[in-house]
Amino acid sequence: MSSEHSPAPQRAGASVNTLDASLTINEFCKAEKISRSMLYRAWSEGWGPKFYRVGVRRRITYRARLEWQREREAEAAAEGNGGAGT
């Protein structure tokens, strides 16, 4: 395979680029600092981020991530703690 078609090498500590069109489950979990099991629990309970499938893989768009973050912030505000963890 030519280097033109090879994926860019990833550094071990590389962060998720927020300009990417979509995230894998692992990238989403790393960016949000949650476990995969928490993400699957969120989906099973109906509060996980929207996703689409590419074959058998799930992808989460940047827009879906932002929407999911806004929903979590709104829930925290409605609970009266503003996300302060109190």
Secondary structure, DSSP 4 states (H G I P E B T S, - for coil): --TTTSPPPPPTTPPPPTTSSEE-HHHHHHHHT--HHHHHHHHHHT-SPP-EEETTEEEEEHHHHHHHHHHHHHHHHHTTSTTS--
